[in-house]
Amino acid sequence: MDRPVQQDQGKPVVWLSGDIKTPPFSTEARIEAGVLPRELQRGESPTAPHSRPMPVIGARCHELLIRDKNKIWRVMYRTDHDAVIILAVFQKTTRTTPGSVIDQSKRRLSRYDAAS
């Protein structure tokens, strides 16, 4: 399930689920979706409208917003002292985050924490 850890600068990014690639992302959205996690790697904290806290998933969990041409993408993540953990990447079609994404993210974090 876990993909290799990406190490550019700062903290590594651990992908538990999801892809950021073209397609389905446009090239511009894919670039933005790459820049924001790099900021997280360097210890920066994107703020609204790019990121919002998701305490319903857990401590230090957030949702990145990536605006594409006619779509809105979300990247669920948690920042740890030693890594940025990507929990889910999905197209958001409503104002609320689907319960299934929240539940999956919680399960992924639970398995990740148990293995760590």
C-alpha positions in Angstrom: 0.0 0.0 0.0 2.7 2.5 0.9 4.6 4.0 -2.0 8.3 4.9 -1.9 9.1 8.0 0.2 9.9 11.1 -1.9 12.8 13.1 -0.5 13.3 16.6 -2.1 14.0 19.0 0.7 13.1 18.8 4.3 10.7 16.2 5.5 9.9 13.2 3.2 6.5 12.8 1.7 4.9 9.4 2.4 2.1 8.5 0.0 -0.5 6.2 1.6 -3.0 6.8 -1.3 -3.7 8.9 -4.3 -2.0 10.2 -7.4 -1.2 13.7 -8.7 -0.6 13.3 -12.3 -1.7 14.6 -15.7 -4.4 13.4 -16.5 -6.7 13.7 -14.6 -5.1 16.9 -13.3 -4.4 19.6 -15.8 -0.7 20.5 -16.1 -1.2 23.7 -14.1 -3.1 22.0 -11.3 -0.5 19.2 -11.1 2.2 21.8 -10.7 0.3 23.6 -7.9 -0.4 20.2 -6.3 3.4 19.6 -6.3 4.3 23.1 -4.9 2.1 22.9 -1.9 3.5 19.6 -0.5 7.0 21.0 -1.0 6.1 23.9 1.2 5.0 21.4 3.8 8.3 19.5 3.4 10.1 22.7 4.3 8.0 23.3 7.4 5.8 26.0 5.9 2.1 25.9 6.6 -0.2 26.8 3.7 -3.3 28.7 4.9 -6.8 29.3 3.5 -7.8 29.1 0.8 -5.1 26.5 0.1 -5.4 24.5 3.3 -7.8 24.0 6.1 -7.6 21.9 9.3 -9.4 18.6 9.4 -9.5 17.7 13.1 -12.3 15.2 12.4 -9.6 13.0 10.9 -7.0 13.6 13.6 -4.4 16.0 15.0 -2.3 17.8 12.5 -4.5 16.7 9.6 -5.5 19.1 6.9 -7.0 19.3 3.4 -5.3 21.0 0.5 -7.4 22.7 -2.1 -6.3 22.5 -5.7 -8.4 24.4 -8.2 -8.3 23.0 -11.7 -10.1 24.2 -14.8 -13.6 22.9 -14.0 -12.8 20.8 -11.0 -11.7 21.1 -7.4 -9.2 18.5 -6.1 -8.5 17.8 -2.4 -5.3 16.3 -0.9 -5.8 15.0 2.6 -2.6 15.1 4.6 -1.0 15.0 8.1 2.2 16.7 9.1 4.4 14.8 11.5 7.7 15.9 13.0 9.6 13.6 10.5 7.3 13.4 7.5 4.3 14.7 5.5 1.8 11.8 5.1 -0.6 12.0 2.1 -3.8 10.2 3.0 -6.1 10.7 0.0 -6.4 12.6 -3.3 -9.9 13.1 -4.7 -12.1 15.3 -6.7 -14.4 17.3 -4.5 -17.9 17.7 -5.9 -19.7 19.0 -2.8 -19.0 21.5 0.0 -18.5 18.8 2.6 -15.8 16.2 2.6 -17.4 12.7 1.9 -17.6 10.6 5.0 -16.0 7.7 3.1 -12.9 9.8 2.5 -12.8 10.7 6.2 -13.2 7.1 7.3 -10.5 5.9 4.8 -8.1 8.5 5.9 -8.6 7.6 9.6 -8.0 3.9 8.8 -4.9 4.7 6.7 -3.5 6.8 9.6 -4.2 4.0 12.1 -2.4 1.4 10.0 0.5 3.9 9.4 0.8 4.7 13.1 0.7 1.0 14.1 3.5 0.2 11.6 5.7 3.1 12.7 
